Amino acid sequence: MAGILSVVGTPIGNLEDASPRVRRTLGEADVILCEDTRVTARLLSAFDLHVPLVRCDENVIASRVASALERLEAGERVAFVSDAGMPGVSDPGQRLVDAALDAGLPVEVVPGPSAVTCAVVASGLACEHFFFEGFLPRRHSAQVARLGELAQVPGAIVCYESPHRVAATLASVAEVMPGRRVALVRELTKVHEEVVRNDAVALAAQIAARGEVRGECVVVIAPPTVEELEERRHVAASAGAAPTLEESIREGLAAGEPKSALAKRLAKAFSAPRAQVYDQVVAAAQASANGEP
């Protein structure tokens, strides 16, 4: 009899957010695949659980899939967790779930906290529709380009950001969408949880004046008004047809954008698999180096 893959959401700050089902599932697992064994070991210690841990972050998950499927086929219970929150939401996990389902093996999701939904609610902004971006590109030019694409989304935009880069990211948001309301949601579920809201320009200045920002951050950008959306669509139509993926790859390489970052940005923009886009980026870079058109 096959085992089961349990994708388990874990607390993003407050350990009391772990449900009885989360604790039971982790305790009953034969092995727990996790992003960082040290982080998950601390979580298990807090719950007085003792289960073998295997590192399974985004750098090694591809090499762990086969052994995980073997464990499931042998009848073992395999749990998968990220460092915090729901695995697969801007965290590793999708590849393993996909492989298990393709192999006809049972998968269950054990719900837990998610910074995305918590931030959407805490922001107080209109979020009947929202687009989750995850992490924006780090380079300013690529970040501004991606925000320009996101500005045409008819809904709120939710982004993750590190405390060290959040001031620069808010400055980019102010540059591209100066008229939007924006919320910075910080340290969710923790003692120093904070929500700071303002228009984009004022919020960027406010956070820049702080100097140091601590804790993981979520940026929530309010939806565009009907007038803004129509204006952006008119500008885009006036500019002519949008560039193709191939054209965008050539433009990114010409601008000096790193291949991995370019592939990640364009995979999101064109809703294409990142690995496929990366292969095209590498091929285009090689062709350019060989003097091919």
SELOKOL-29365 format. One record per residue (C-alpha): y negated, x, z; residue in three letters. Coordinates in steps of 0.25 Angstrom, whole numbers, padded with zeros to 4 digits, always signed. Example, Ala and Ser with C-alpha at 12.3 -4.5 7.8 and 13.67 -1.06 7.14 Angstrom:
! SELOKOL-29365
+0018+0049+0031ALA+0004+0055+0029SER
//
This chain:
! SELOKOL-29365
+0000+0000+0000MET-0014+0006-0004ALA-0024+0009+0006GLY-0038+0005+0006ILE-0052+0012+0003LEU-0062+0007+0013SER-0077+0010+0009VAL-0084+0009+0022VAL-0099+0008+0025GLY-0103+0016+0037THR-0116+0015+0046PRO-0128+0021+0040ILE-0134+0024+0053GLY-0130+0015+0064ASN-0115+0016+0068LEU-0115+0002+0073GLU-0116-0003+0059ASP-0101+0001+0057ALA-0093-0012+0057SER-0080-0014+0064PRO-0074-0014+0050ARG-0080-0001+0046VAL-0075+0006+0059ARG-0061+0000+0057ARG-0060+0004+0043THR-0064+0018+0046LEU-0054+0019+0057GLY-0042+0014+0049GLU-0045+0023+0037ALA-0035+0034+0035ASP-0046+0043+0029VAL-0061+0041+0027ILE-0068+0047+0015LEU-0082+0050+0018CYS-0094+0057+0013GLU-0096+0067+0024ASP-0085+0069+0034THR-0094+0073+0045ARG-0103+0060+0044VAL-0090+0051+0044THR-0084+0059+0055ALA-0096+0056+0064ARG-0095+0041+0060LEU-0080+0041+0064LEU-0083+0048+0077SER-0093+0037+0081ALA-0082+0026+0078PHE-0071+0035+0085ASP-0063+0035+0072LEU-0054+0046+0067HIS-0051+0046+0053VAL-0049+0057+0043PRO-0061+0060+0034LEU-0062+0065+0020VAL-0075+0069+0013ARG-0078+0060+0001CYS-0092+0062-0003ASP-0098+0061-0017GLU-0095+0076-0020ASN-0080+0074-0018VAL-0076+0059-0019ILE-0071+0061-0033ALA-0061+0071-0028SER-0057+0062-0016ARG-0054+0049-0024VAL-0039+0053-0028ALA-0035+0056-0014SER-0042+0043-0009ALA-0034+0035-0019LEU-0021+0042-0015GLU-0024+0038+0000ARG-0027+0024-0004LEU-0014+0023-0012GLU-0006+0029+0000ALA-0011+0017+0008GLY-0022+0024+0016GLU-0035+0018+0021ARG-0047+0026+0015VAL-0061+0024+0020ALA-0073+0029+0013PHE-0087+0031+0019VAL-0100+0037+0016SER-0109+0044+0026ASP-0116+0031+0029ALA-0117+0017+0022GLY-0108+0011+0011MET-0100+0021+0003PRO-0103+0020-0012GLY-0118+0016-0010VAL-0125+0029-0014SER-0113+0036-0007ASP-0099+0040-0012PRO-0088+0030-0013GLY-0089+0023-0027GLN-0079+0032-0034ARG-0069+0031-0023LEU-0070+0015-0023VAL-0069+0015-0038ASP-0057+0024-0038ALA-0050+0015-0028ALA-0053+0002-0035LEU-0048+0008-0048ASP-0035+0012-0042ALA-0033-0002-0036GLY-0034+0003-0022LEU-0041-0006-0011PRO-0055-0004-0007VAL-0063-0010+0004GLU-0078-0009+0007VAL-0081-0009+0022VAL-0096-0013+0023PRO-0106-0005+0030GLY-0121-0002+0031PRO-0128+0002+0018SER-0142+0008+0018ALA-0145+0001+0005VAL-0144-0013+0010THR-0150-0009+0024CYS-0162-0003+0017ALA-0164-0015+0008VAL-0164-0025+0020VAL-0173-0015+0029ALA-0183-0013+0018SER-0188-0027+0018GLY-0191-0026+0003LEU-0187-0037-0007ALA-0172-0032-0011CYS-0166-0045-0017GLU-0162-0035-0028HIS-0161-0020-0025PHE-0156-0008-0033PHE-0149+0003-0025PHE-0152+0017-0031GLU-0146+0026-0020GLY-0153+0040-0021PHE-0164+0043-0031LEU-0164+0056-0039PRO-0170+0067-0031ARG-0179+0073-0041ARG-0193+0067-0042HIS-0193+0065-0057SER-0179+0059-0057ALA-0182+0050-0045GLN-0195+0044-0052VAL-0187+0042-0064ALA-0176+0034-0057ARG-0186+0026-0049LEU-0193+0022-0062GLY-0180+0016-0066GLU-0178+0009-0053LEU-0192+0004-0053ALA-0187-0006-0064GLN-0176-0012-0055VAL-0179-0026-0051PRO-0176-0025-0037GLY-0177-0016-0025ALA-0173-0001-0025ILE-0165+0006-0014VAL-0164+0021-0013CYS-0158+0031-0003TYR-0166+0043+0000GLU-0165+0055+0009SER-0176+0057+0020PRO-0180+0070+0013HIS-0183+0064+0000ARG-0187+0050+0003VAL-0202+0053+0003ALA-0201+0059-0011ALA-0193+0047-0016THR-0203+0037-0010LEU-0214+0045-0017ALA-0206+0043-0030SER-0205+0028-0028VAL-0220+0027-0025ALA-0222+0035-0039GLU-0213+0025-0047VAL-0215+0012-0039MET-0228+0013-0032PRO-0229-0002-0030GLY-0216-0005-0024ARG-0213-0007-0009ARG-0203+0003-0003VAL-0196+0004+0010ALA-0190+0017+0016LEU-0178+0013+0025VAL-0174+0025+0034ARG-0163+0027+0044GLU-0156+0014+0042LEU-0149+0008+0054THR-0153+0020+0062LYS-0162+0022+0074VAL-0174+0026+0066HIS-0172+0016+0055GLU-0185+0014+0047GLU-0191+0005+0036VAL-0204+0010+0029VAL-0210+0001+0019ARG-0222+0002+0010ASN-0226+0002-0005ASP-0220+0014-0012ALA-0233+0023-0012VAL-0236+0021+0003ALA-0222+0023+0008LEU-0220+0036+0000ALA-0233+0041+0007ALA-0229+0036+0020GLN-0215+0043+0020ILE-0221+0055+0014ALA-0231+0056+0026ALA-0219+0056+0035ARG-0214+0070+0031GLY-0200+0068+0036GLU-0191+0056+0034VAL-0178+0055+0041ARG-0165+0047+0039GLY-0159+0042+0026GLU-0168+0033+0018CYS-0168+0021+0009VAL-0179+0018+0000VAL-0181+0003-0004VAL-0190+0000-0015ILE-0195-0015-0017ALA-0192-0022-0030PRO-0203-0021-0041PRO-0212-0033-0043THR-0210-0041-0056VAL-0223-0035-0061GLU-0218-0021-0059GLU-0205-0023-0065LEU-0211-0030-0077GLU-0221-0018-0079GLU-0210-0008-0077ARG-0201-0015-0088ARG-0213-0016-0097HIS-0216-0001-0095VAL-0201+0003-0098ALA-0201-0006-0110ALA-0214+0000-0116SER-0208+0014-0114ALA-0196+0011-0123GLY-0181+0011-0121ALA-0176+0017-0109ALA-0169+0031-0111PRO-0154+0032-0113THR-0145+0039-0103LEU-0145+0051-0113GLU-0160+0052-0114GLU-0161+0051-0099SER-0152+0062-0097ILE-0159+0071-0107ARG-0173+0068-0100GLU-0167+0071-0086GLY-0161+0084-0090LEU-0174+0088-0097ALA-0182+0085-0084ALA-0172+0094-0077GLY-0166+0083-0068GLU-0152+0089-0062PRO-0140+0083-0070LYS-0134+0077-0058SER-0147+0070-0053ALA-0149+0065-0068LEU-0135+0059-0069ALA-0137+0052-0056LYS-0150+0046-0060ARG-0146+0042-0074LEU-0133+0036-0069ALA-0141+0027-0060LYS-0151+0024-0071ALA-0141+0021-0082PHE-0130+0015-0072SER-0120+0025-0077ALA-0109+0033-0070PRO-0116+0046-0064ARG-0104+0055-0068ALA-0105+0050-0083GLN-0120+0052-0083VAL-0119+0066-0077TYR-0109+0070-0088ASP-0120+0065-0098GLN-0130+0073-0091VAL-0122+0086-0091VAL-0118+0084-0106ALA-0133+0082-0109ALA-0137+0094-0101ALA-0126+0103-0108GLN-0131+0098-0122ALA-0145+0101-0119SER-0141+0115-0114ALA-0134+0117-0127ASN-0146+0113-0135GLY-0140+0100-0140GLU-0149+0088-0142PRO
//
